[in-house]
Amino acid sequence: MGLLTGESLASLAVAVAIFLLLVDLMHRRSRWAARYPPGPMPLPVVGNMLQVNVKNMPSNLGQLRRRFGNVFSLQLAWTPVVVINGLEAVREALVVRGEDTSDRPPSPVEEYLGFGPRSQGRPLNPKAHLNKAVSNVISCLTYGRRFEYDDPTFLKILEMVEKALKGPGFLHEVLNLAPVLLRIPGLADKVFSGPKAFMDLLDGLITEHRETRDPTQPPRDLTDAFLDEVEKAKGNLHSSFNKENLRLVVSDLFFAGTVTTSTTLFWALLLMLLHPDVQRRVQEEIDEVIGQGRPPEMADQAHMPYTTAVIHEVQRFGDLVPLSVPHMTSCDTEVQGFLIPKGTMLFINLSSVLKDETVWKKPFRFHPEHFLDDQGRFVKHEAFMPFSAGRRSCLGEPLARMELFLFFTCLLQRFSFSVPPGQPQPSDHAIYNMLAAPAPYQLCAVPR
């Protein structure tokens, strides 16, 4: 076959350009619907991707909210997205219209992947200790086993979880929006080497469970129970009990159940350093209700309004998952008077609710009184949505609430925390990378 002439190349380029523009127009048809939410003008093919700051999405979406209102649209490559902001719009989308908005958008990346000692006052970074403690709770649930902190398998799991979280969050979204890129030989393996290695490790633990399972005995843990259901569902092609889903359930528990809780506790200790008066009041309540003779129990929470308010305010202020997990409309629906077509991806801006200036007295400051009435009693707040709301609210919320109360109360029962002498006060500004987490800091933990 002969080489293409310059004229032929030009004709080919024009044909490709026209084809891409036609495809682009086809994917933008949702914007032609009546009362579709407003948004910034998208560019051909890439849409608004160049206008989205993935390193600081909450701030970026906040700017767009001020410009376009509580319900606005984006075009991310060929994927139409509607962003929902503010308490009223979020409640309408997740609760009132929950039947229409509880689908999850397809995730090609997920399909690809699925299918310590006391410090005695010395400065330390508490993150690793918190990760190990919380991870062991999940390990007991999934594997019926508590790991020693120096166990090589346990350390490997923690290392891989950390590596996966530091992975290419932006590329993850790009590959979800343009899954054709997953077909580039070697690209996905290179980009997702960390998560794949973690999944391989989970496979080994699941295989070990399968080999040691005694079907005459009750299940030892969640993995045993799931494997029993997999066995019962053999031959049922519509069952969700299968090997691939077991991998995803266990990995979700490790990521969602470990990292979110330990990062919230990381926020909690930081805020105790920065607000010693709050730390003192929590410890006074602990001494009055529990004392030093026994560990905290969940029954204590009902008698500890200030501690409960502090934990809630840590979650509100920390704003750990600012954008929640994307939703997708299962049918044409309406939010705040705007029509949103079936199959539209929804970004639920939880940050716009947790820090809504029209709802909270001091939205950008740590203020436990947000959750206390004039008599010092704990009060619930409808705008408290760290676990999202509606049909897709976090299933792990009850476990997370228990973990946060017991870990936080136990830590402050036994230790007082302070900034190491000679070190500047750490910042309470979040670093955004999949989760909103504090910058690394050190503290001194002195036994009480």
N, C-alpha and C positions, 0 to 999 in steps of 0.2 A: 504494500500500500504506500503510495507516494506521500511526501510531506505536504501538509496543508499550506496553501498560499496565504499571504497576508490578508487578502480579501476574504478568503474562507474563514480565517481565524476571527476577523472582525464580525463576519456574519454569525459565527458560532457564539461569540461573546454577546452579541445583541440578542440572539435567541435565548441564551441562558438567562440574561438579565430580564427579558420579558417573562420567561417562565417563573423566575423567582418573584417578580412583582405580582404576577397573577396568583401564585400560591400565597404570597403575603396578603393580598387583597381578600382572598378566600378566607384566610384565618382571621381577618379583621371584621368579618361580617357582623359579629356581635355588636360592634360599635355603631352599626347602622340601625340597631333596634331602637324603637321609641323609648325615651326616658332611660337610656343606658347611662350609667354614672360618668361624669366628666373626668378628664385626666390630661396629663401632658401629651403633646403631640408625639406619636411614635415615629421612629425612622424606619425605612424599609428593612425588612428581614430581622434586624436586631431589636426593633421595637423601642422600648424605653430602657433597655438593659444598660446603656451608657449613662443613663440619668439616675441609676440606682446605686447608692453607695453601700455595697455589701459589707463593708467593714464597720458601718454604723447604721444599720437599717432603722432602728427606732428613731434616731434623730432625723434621718433622711425622710422617713414616712411622716414624721411630725411636721416637717417643712411643707410637704405636699398636702397634708391635711389642712394646714392654715391657708393654703392657696385654693384648694378644690373642695374642702368640706369633709364631713365625717364619712361619706361614702364616695370613694373615687376609684378610677380604673387605671390599670397599667397594661402594657402589652410587652411581655417578656419573651423575646423572640416571637414564636407563633402561638404562645400561650396567653389567652386573655385572663387577667387577674383583677379581682375587685378587692379593695382594701376596706375593711370595716373598722371604724374608730369610735370611741366614746361609749359610755355606759348604755345609753338608750339604744343606739344602733347595734351594739354587740348583743344586748339582751334580745332585741328583735330578731337578729340573725340566728343566734344559737338556741334560744328558748322558744320564742313565739313561732319562728320558722324552722325549728330544729328538724322537723321531718324532711324539709326540702334541702337543708344545708349540711347534713351529717355524712355525706359521702366523702371518701378520701380520693384525691387525685392519684392517678397511676404513678408509681415510682419505679422506673426502669432500673435505677441504681440498686434499690432494695431487692428487686427481683434478681439482679445480677449477683448480689452478695448472698442472697438467701438460698437461691436455689443453689504497842511500844513501851518502852521504859519511860518513867517519869522524868521530867526535865529538871526538877528541883530548882526552878528559877532561872535556868540558862535559856538564852534566846533560842527559839526554834520556829520553824515554819510548820503550822499545824495541819497543812493540807494532806500530807501523806498519811498521818495518823487517822484523820477523819475518814479518808478514803478506805483505809483498811478496816476500820471499825464498822462502817456502814456496809461495805462489801461483804463482810462476814454474815450480816443479817440476810442478804440476798442469797449467799451461798447456802445458808441453812435451809432456806425455802426451796431452792432449786436442786440442791445436791445432798440435803440432809447432813451437811458436814461443815464444821467450823475449822478454818485453816489457822495454823500458827502464823504469826506475822512474818516469819522468815521462811515460810514454806515456798520452795522454788516455783511450784505450779501457781500458787496464789500471787506471788510477785510478778509472774509472767502475765497473768490475767490483768492485774492492775496496770502493768506497763503497756499492754496492748490497748486497754480502754483509753488510757491517757493519750497514746499515739493516735488512735482513731479520732479522738476529739480534736486533736491539733491538726487533723488532716485538712484537705482542701475543700472547705465548706462551699466556697464560690463555685469550684469545678463540679462539686456534687450537684448543685442546682442547675448549672449549665447542662450537665449530662442528663438530668431529668427533663429539662426543657427541650433538649435536642438529642434524644436517645440514639439517633443514627451514629453519633460519635462513638458509642460503645462498640461499634463494629470495627473501629480502627485497630488493627492488630497490635496488641501489647499495651495500648493506652490505659484501658481500665485496670489491667493487672498492676501497672506501675502506679497509677493514681490511688488505687484502693488496696495496696499491699498490706497496710495496717489492719483495716477491717477484715480482709480475707484471712489473714493470719489468725485473728481473734476467732473468726468463725471456725477455722480448722481446729483450733484448740478446744472450742466448745464441742465439736464433733467427737473429739477424743473422749471428753468427759461423758457425753451422751452414750457413746459406744461402751464405755466402762459400765455405765448404769445398766444398759441392755444386757450385758454379759453376766452381771451379778444380781439381776432381778430375780427374786423368788416369787412366782405368781401365787403361791399358797399363803403368802404373808401380805399384810396391808401395805399400801404404798409408803415408801420412806419419805417421800417429798414430792414436789410438783412434777419433776421429771418422770418419776415412776408412774404417777397418776396419768400423765399425758401419754406415756408409752402404752399404758393399759388401754387407753381410748384409741390409740393408733391401731392396736391389735384388733379391737372390736370393729373398727371402721374399715378393715381390709375389704377391698372390692367395691367400696362406696366411693365413687369418683367425686361426689359432691361434698364429702365430709371435709371439714377444716382440720381434722386430726390427722396430720401426716408429718413426715420427717422434716420437710422444709419449714412448716409452721412452728414445729418444736424449736428449731434453731432460732427462728425469729423471736419467738416468745421469750426464750432464755436470754438471748442477746439484748432484747428490749428491757428485760428486768435488770440486767447488769448496768445498761446505760442509763435508763430512766430512774431505776430504783437506787442506784449507787451514786451516780454523778450529781443528779439534781439535789439529793438530800445532803450529800457531803459538801456541795458548793453552798447550799443554804446555811449549813452550820459554819462554813468558812466566813460567810457574810456575818453570821451572828457573833462570832468571836471578834471579828474586826470592829463591829459596832459597839461591842462591850468595851473594847480598848478606847474607842473614841468618845464614849459616853459612860464614864465611870460612875456617875450618879445613877444611871439606869441599872448598871451591874450591881451596885450596892442595894438598890430596892428589890431586885430579883432575889439576891442572896438573903435579904431580910425575910422575904416571903417564904423562901425555901426553909429557913431555920424555924420559922413559926409553924409551918404546916407539916414539914417532914422531919426536920431536925437532922442530926448527923448519924443517927444510929441505924438507919436502914436506907436502901436505895429507893428512888422515886417509883411510884406506880401510876398507871393511867387514872386511877380513881382520885389521885391527888389534884388532877387538873381542874376539877370542878371547884376546888377551894383556893385556886391560885389565879385570880383574874389578872393581876399585873403581869405575871410571867406569860400567861396565855396571850395577853395583848402585845407583849414584846415580841413573841415568836411570830405573830401575825404581821406586826409592823416590819420585822426583818424580811418576811416574804414579800410584802408590798414594796418596801424600799429597794430590796435587792432586785426585784423585777426580773427573775431568772430566765424566763422564756418569753421575751417581749412579743414575739409574733405567733406564739402557740405553734401547733402543727397545721399545715394547710388543710382546708376543707374544700369540698367541691359541691356545687348544686346538682341535685338529682332530677330537678325539673325547673322550668321557668318559675321564678319567684320574685318577690318584691321586698325591698328593704328601704325604709325611709322614703318611700315614694319612687324609688328607682327600680326599674325592671332589670333583673339579672338573668340571662339565659341559662338554660340547662347546660351542664358541663363546664361552667366557669369556675376557675380556681378562686378560692377566697383566702385572703390573708386576714386573720383576726388580730388586730393590734391590741393585745392585752395591756401593753404599756400605756396606751391612751386612756385606759380605764383605771389602772392602778395609780396613775399619776395625773388624773383629771383635775384640773385647777378649779372646776366648778363643783367638785364633789368633796375633795379633801382640804382640810384647813391649811396644812403645810405639805403639799404634794411632793416637793423635792427635798424635804428634810426628814430625818429619822425622828418620828414623833409618836411614841406608843399610845399617847392619849387619843389618837385616832380611834382606838378600839375600847375606850373607857367612857362611861357616862360620868355625870357630876358626882355621883356617889362612889366612884371607883369600881363599878361593876363592869365586867366584860360585856361588850355589845358587838353583835355581828353587823357586818356592813355589806349591803348588796353589791357594792363595787369591788369587793374583795374577790378577785378571780385568778389567783395564780395557777389554779388547776384547770382553767377554762370553765365552761358552763354548758348546760344542755346535754344532749345525748352523747356527745363526744368528750365530755369532761374526763379528766384523768382517772382511770380505774384504780390506780395505785394511791389515790388521795388518802384513804383511811390509814394505810400502812405508813405513808409519808408523815401524816400528822402524828401518829404514835411515835415514830422514830425521832422526829424533831423535838417533841416534848421530852421524851425520856433521855435522849442524848444531851440536849441543852441543859436540862435541869440537873442531870447527874454531873456534868462538867462544872457547873457553877456551884453545886453543892460541895465539891471537893477542891476546887481551885479558884484563886483570884487571878485575873489576867490583866497584864499591863504592858505598855510599850517599853522595850528594852532601854535601859539608861543610855543616854547619849545619842539615841536614834531619833530621827524626826518622826512626827506622827504620820502613819500611812494614810493614803488617800481613800476616800469612799466612792471614787468615780469608777464605774464599771468598765471592764474590757470586754468587748463583744466578739465572741467567736462561737457561734451556735448557741452558747449560753452566755448570759451576762454575769461575769465573775469579777471579784476584786483583783487588783494587781497583787502579786505575791508580797507577803509581809511576814515579819517575825513578831513573836510575842514572848513574854515571860509568864509561865504558869507556876504560881506559888501555892503549895498545899495550904488549905485553910485550917 
